[in-house]
Amino acid sequence: MKRNARAHEAELFELDRQHLRRLRRTVEGFPDERSAATVLVEGRRLVNFSSNDYLGLARHPAVAASMSAAAMRWGAGSAASHLVTGHGLEHAKLEQELAAFTGRERALLFSTGYMANLAVIAALAGRGDLVLLDRLSHASLIDAGLLSGARFRRYAHADAHAAQRALTGDATLIATDGVFSMDGDLAPLPALADIARRSDALLVVDDAHGLGVIGPSGRGTLEHFGLADEAVPVLVGTLGKAFGTFGAFVAGSAALIEWLVQKARTYIYTTALPQPVAAATRTALDLVQRESWRRERVLALTTRFRKTASAAGVPLAASGTPIQPVILGSSETTVRASRDLFESGFWVSAIRPPTVPRGTARLRVTLSASHGEEQVDALVEALSRICATSASMRAERSLAHP
Ligand SMILES: *Cc1c(COP(=O)(O)O)cnc(C)c1O
C-alpha cells in the first residue's frame, strides 16, 4: 500500500526515469473560427492529431445548439438513475434511433463506454464461465473480464486460431474491439463469429472506433464485414468518438437489453446521462447518417496520409482506419518525438506502456474530417524529419555502444 507522499514521489520519480509519466495538457481555446482541428495549448496554436473526433462533430454548431436547447428545456442534470426518475424523453428517443441505426431490436444508453463494457461482461458471464479477450483489447474490457469473476484468458492479437485454442469447453463469452483503439486494425470478426457459432460462445463486439467511420454507410465493423446480427448478438458503441458527444450504448435483442436493465450494476446504480447530452447525440446521429461526406473525407485524408507518409519514409502500421500509429519502440524516443511535434505546431500524443505492449511505444496519429489537406501534408513533413532524426540517433548510439 502506498499511503504516504514519500512513497508516491519515489514511484513518480521512477515513472519519469522510464519516460512513462503521463502528461495532462489544458485546451485553452479554439482559435480558428472555421476549423475545430486547431486548439490553443500553453498559448500556442496546435493542429490536433490526437482526438477521436473522426467526423468533426464535437464542436458542430447544430450539435451544440441541441445541447443548449435541451438544457434550457430539461435542465442540466437527470437528478436520478434511469430506474428511479432520471429516464427522460430524449433518452427514450435516442435509444430508439440507435436501435434503428444499428438494426437491432433495442438499444440501452450508458454514461460511458467503460461502464457499458463492465455491464455487458459482468451481466453475461460469471463464476464457472470463460471470458476470452484479444490481447490488445481496450482496458475497460479487461477490467470487465476481471470484475465478472469468470475464468479469463487472452489470445494473441487478431488471431482467431489462438482464440479457438483457448476454448476450454466451459460456457464462453468472446469479446473484442471491432477497430483496435491504439492500432487501428480490425478484429477478424468473420472468423471469430464462426468459432463462436461452432462452440456456442457469445460474441461481444465493442465498436467504439468503427461506428460512424467504417462500413459502406458508417454502421461500423459489422457492416464492413457484412455480418448478420445473430453472428454478433451484443454490440457496444460509444458516443464520445465519431459521434462527438459523450456516453455509450449496448444494442441487441429486446431480451438482452431487458436483462441488462435488470442486472447491469453500472446501469442501475448510477445517475442517468444528462438529457442535453442525449439531445446533442440525436443531432449528431442524424448528421452521421445524412452527411456521408464526413466519413468519405476522413477516409480520403487517411489515404492521403498513408501515401505521403510512406513516400517520406515514416513507418506505418497495417491500418486502413483514421487511427494511424507511428510505432517508434522506445518510450524515450516517442516522448521526444511528441515534444518535437508540439514545438512544430502539432498535437500528437505519445502512447506508451502499459497502454500498449513494451517496446511498441508510438505516436498515435488520428485523422478527422475537420483537418485540411495542407495540415495533413505538414504533419507528414514534420514526422518525416523527426523519424529521420531518431533513426540517425539510434545509429549513433549503436556505434557508440556496439
Ligand atoms: C474509448 C473506448 C472505450 C471507453 O469509452 P468511454 O465512453 O470513453 O468510456 C471503450 N472501448 C473502446 C474500444 C474505446 O476505445
The ligand as an SDF file (V2000), in Angstrom:
LIG
                    3D

 15 15  0  0  0  0  0  0  0  0999 V2000
  -12.8420    4.8080  -25.6640 C   0  0  0  0  0  0  0  0  0  0  0  0
  -13.1540    3.3770  -25.5930 C   0  0  0  0  0  0  0  0  0  0  0  0
  -13.9720    2.8710  -24.6000 C   0  0  0  0  0  0  0  0  0  0  0  0
  -14.4520    3.7140  -23.4540 C   0  0  0  0  0  0  0  0  0  0  0  0
  -15.4750    4.5640  -23.8530 O   0  0  0  0  0  0  0  0  0  0  0  0
  -15.7680    5.8500  -22.9680 P   0  0  0  0  0  0  0  0  0  0  0  0
  -17.1250    6.2570  -23.3750 O   0  0  0  0  0  0  0  0  0  0  0  0
  -14.7090    6.8380  -23.3030 O   0  0  0  0  0  0  0  0  0  0  0  0
  -15.6940    5.3890  -21.5400 O   0  0  0  0  0  0  0  0  0  0  0  0
  -14.3150    1.5400  -24.6390 C   0  0  0  0  0  0  0  0  0  0  0  0
  -13.8330    0.7370  -25.6140 N   0  0  0  0  0  0  0  0  0  0  0  0
  -13.0140    1.1770  -26.5600 C   0  0  0  0  0  0  0  0  0  0  0  0
  -12.5090    0.2330  -27.5950 C   0  0  0  0  0  0  0  0  0  0  0  0
  -12.6290    2.5100  -26.5780 C   0  0  0  0  0  0  0  0  0  0  0  0
  -11.7870    2.9570  -27.4960 O   0  0  0  0  0  0  0  0  0  0  0  0
  1  2  1  0
  2  3  1  0
  2 14  2  0
  3  4  1  0
  3 10  2  0
  4  5  1  0
  5  6  1  0
  6  7  2  0
  6  8  1  0
  6  9  1  0
 10 11  1  0
 11 12  2  0
 12 13  1  0
 12 14  1  0
 14 15  1  0
M  END
$$$$
